[in-house]
Amino acid sequence: MHRRLRLGVNIDHVATIRNARGGHFPDPLRAAMLAVEAGADGITAHLREDRRHISDADISKIRQAIPVPLNLEMAATEEMLAIALHHRPHAACIVPEKREERTTEGGLDAARGHNHLKPFVAALGRAGIRVSLFVEPDLRQLDAAVSLGAPVVELHTGAYCDAEDGRRERELERIREAAAHAEKVGLECHAGHGLTYETVKPIAAIPAIVELNIGHFLVGEAIFVGLAESIRGMRALMDEGRAGR
Ligand code: PXP
């Protein structure tokens, strides 16, 4: 019996397109509602310090309207903590954030950042928000997540997705080992970043992983086939990967 793998659809880049022209179109909330209809188990959105895509108003509207859990990606800053405590999303995924990066380029250094992260993990947890830490597939980072008291980790799949064919298997092996270790030390294990139709199945096949968060590819593919169809295609590949097909 395979555990069901959840799909969190990240709608950040619907907001990127909207913000290219200002105004209200396309609306990330409409995308979130459509994603749910198409089979998303949750909606993920990253409120960045510079508000380059998702806005405060988007978070507010999405939080109130969607019938599935919201996973708020956030940097460990006082401003973001206050916003999370105000909206109380189902989950908060703490990510590293640098203003000059194009996207979240690496995982959190949960080991070296212990003292900085500890109060954020504690405050979110006290508010009933399920905290996850976005980390590289590195066993030390998972042990650090345990010592911080975070119940969930999200493994960064970017290096695996970006790797040339020769290196990809090695990167996949790192993710397999990290996921197995996460399960062993009692962490719920998620994964995401850069996943596409081409790269998702081997990740979906890893039994310890229970949730994938996917955005950029789905929004890009939506240009050609529509958002619902791009999500249904991903869901089908996830199910095939999990079933070992
Ligand atoms: N998970 C985390 C923690 C992320 O920061 C992102 C990117 O916002 C994703 C998943 C989704 O990555 P992508 O948009 O490349 O699918």
Boltz pocket constraint, residues with backbone or C-beta under 6 A from the ligand:
constraints:
  - pocket:
      binder: B
      contacts: [[A, 10], [A, 12], [A, 46], [A, 73], [A, 93], [A, 95], [A, 103], [A, 104], [A, 134], [A, 154], [A, 191], [A, 192], [A, 193], [A, 194], [A, 195], [A, 213], [A, 214], [A, 215], [A, 216], [A, 217]]
      max_distance: 6.0
